[in-house]
Amino acid sequence: MKTEIKPGQSGNQTRPTMFMKRILLSVLAATAALTLSTANTLAGEQALANGQKLDAQIVLALKQSRGQPPFDKPTSLKPDIPIKNGASVLVDVAATVSADLTRHITLIGGKVAQSPDPAHIIRAMIPLSQLEALSWRADVKSISPAKLSVTSRAEP
């Protein structure tokens, strides 16, 4: 004797069993999505904090621009970046200086300035949003807010 399977039924399973399976699959899908989202957020924070070439004040400024903790709620904390112009910041890029790197900085919207050590440092006004990607280049050693110095000469 054959049992006819009606739409909405699968073999011996009853409607409550199918309903539970659907709930379980939904919960599993939601859990997987949440896990991936959390992993991506943590990876992003780790990339900024660990093993990166970015100065702590630049990391703080990036977190502020993205609304990440501690800037996801009111705080008096402010990144210490002395010279800003709109969305750009004046930075010293310690690097193996080359025409290719200088050209890349210009292509990402940077404006190269006079450097205190042209053989090892590129000083430039660069959009804050481009600094993390720039730090991934192999020829970049570190990126920090420009350290300005004032010199004076006493006349005898």
C-alpha positions as CSV (number, residue, x, y, z in Angstrom):
1,M,0.0,0.0,0.0
2,K,1.5,3.3,-1.1
3,T,1.3,6.4,1.1
4,E,0.6,9.6,-0.9
5,I,2.8,12.5,0.1
6,K,0.8,15.7,0.1
7,P,2.3,19.2,-0.5
8,G,3.8,20.5,2.7
9,Q,4.7,17.0,3.9
10,S,7.9,15.1,3.6
11,G,7.8,11.4,4.2
12,N,7.0,10.5,7.8
13,Q,7.5,13.9,9.1
14,T,4.6,15.8,10.6
15,R,3.9,19.4,10.3
16,P,5.2,20.2,13.8
17,T,8.5,18.5,13.0
18,M,8.8,20.5,9.7
19,F,8.0,23.7,11.6
20,M,10.8,23.0,14.2
21,K,13.3,22.3,11.4
22,R,12.5,25.6,9.8
23,I,12.9,27.4,13.1
24,L,16.2,25.6,13.7
25,L,17.5,26.5,10.2
26,S,16.5,30.1,10.8
27,V,18.3,30.2,14.1
28,L,21.4,28.6,12.6
29,A,21.4,31.1,9.7
30,A,21.0,34.0,12.1
31,T,23.8,32.7,14.3
32,A,26.1,32.2,11.4
33,A,25.4,35.8,10.1
34,L,26.0,37.2,13.6
35,T,29.3,35.2,14.0
36,L,30.6,36.5,10.6
37,S,29.6,40.1,11.5
38,T,31.3,39.9,14.9
39,A,34.4,38.3,13.3
40,N,34.7,41.0,10.7
41,T,34.3,43.7,13.3
42,L,36.9,42.1,15.6
43,A,39.2,41.6,12.6
44,G,38.9,45.2,11.7
45,E,39.7,46.4,15.2
46,Q,42.6,43.9,15.5
47,A,44.0,45.1,12.1
48,L,44.0,48.6,13.5
49,A,45.4,47.8,16.8
50,N,47.8,45.0,16.3
51,G,50.7,44.6,13.9
52,Q,49.8,47.7,12.1
53,K,52.0,50.6,11.2
54,L,49.6,53.3,12.3
55,D,50.3,55.6,15.3
56,A,47.9,55.2,18.2
57,Q,46.5,58.7,17.6
58,I,45.7,57.9,14.0
59,V,44.0,54.7,15.1
60,L,41.9,56.7,17.5
61,A,41.0,59.2,14.8
62,L,40.0,56.4,12.5
63,K,37.8,54.9,15.2
64,Q,36.2,58.3,15.8
65,S,35.5,58.8,12.1
66,R,33.8,55.3,12.0
67,G,31.9,55.8,15.2
68,Q,33.6,52.8,16.8
69,P,34.2,52.5,20.6
70,P,34.9,54.6,22.5
71,F,33.3,57.1,20.1
72,D,30.0,55.1,19.9
73,K,28.8,57.1,22.9
74,P,29.5,60.6,24.3
75,T,33.2,61.0,25.3
76,S,35.6,63.8,25.9
77,L,38.4,61.8,24.3
78,K,40.0,63.4,21.3
79,P,42.7,62.2,19.0
80,D,45.9,64.3,19.2
81,I,46.5,65.1,15.5
82,P,47.9,68.7,15.4
83,I,47.3,69.6,11.8
84,K,44.1,68.8,9.9
85,N,42.5,70.2,6.8
86,G,39.0,69.0,6.4
87,A,39.2,65.2,6.2
88,S,43.0,65.2,5.7
89,V,45.7,65.1,8.3
90,L,49.4,66.0,8.1
91,V,51.4,62.9,8.6
92,D,55.0,61.6,8.5
93,V,55.2,58.4,6.5
94,A,58.4,56.6,7.5
95,A,59.2,54.5,4.4
96,T,61.6,53.4,1.7
97,V,61.0,56.6,-0.2
98,S,60.5,56.2,-3.9
99,A,58.8,58.0,-6.8
100,D,56.3,55.2,-6.9
101,L,55.2,55.7,-3.2
102,T,55.1,59.5,-3.7
103,R,52.9,59.0,-6.8
104,H,50.7,56.6,-4.9
105,I,50.2,59.2,-2.1
106,T,49.2,61.8,-4.7
107,L,46.8,59.3,-6.4
108,I,44.9,58.7,-3.1
109,G,44.4,62.5,-2.6
110,G,47.5,63.3,-0.7
111,K,49.6,66.4,-1.1
112,V,53.3,65.9,-0.4
113,A,55.1,68.6,1.6
114,Q,58.7,69.4,2.5
115,S,60.1,66.5,4.6
116,P,62.4,66.8,7.6
117,D,64.3,63.7,6.3
118,P,63.6,63.3,2.6
119,A,65.5,60.0,2.4
120,H,63.4,58.2,5.0
121,I,60.2,60.2,5.6
122,I,57.4,61.6,3.3
123,R,55.5,64.3,4.9
124,A,52.1,64.7,3.4
125,M,48.5,65.9,3.9
126,I,46.5,62.7,3.3
127,P,42.8,61.9,3.7
128,L,42.4,60.1,7.0
129,S,40.3,57.4,5.3
130,Q,43.2,56.4,3.1
131,L,45.9,56.0,5.9
132,E,45.0,52.4,6.8
133,A,45.2,51.1,3.2
134,L,48.5,53.1,2.8
135,S,50.0,51.4,5.8
136,W,49.6,48.0,4.2
137,R,52.2,48.8,1.6
138,A,55.4,46.9,2.0
139,D,57.5,50.1,1.5
140,V,55.7,51.9,4.4
141,K,57.3,51.4,7.8
142,S,55.0,53.6,9.9
143,I,52.6,56.5,9.7
144,S,52.3,59.1,12.5
145,P,51.0,62.6,12.9
146,A,53.7,65.0,11.6
147,K,56.1,66.1,14.3
148,L,56.6,69.8,13.7
149,S,59.6,71.5,15.2
150,V,60.4,75.2,15.5
151,T,64.0,76.3,15.3
152,S,65.3,79.7,16.0
153,R,68.6,81.3,15.3
154,A,70.1,83.7,17.7
155,E,71.9,86.5,16.0
156,P,75.2,87.4,17.6
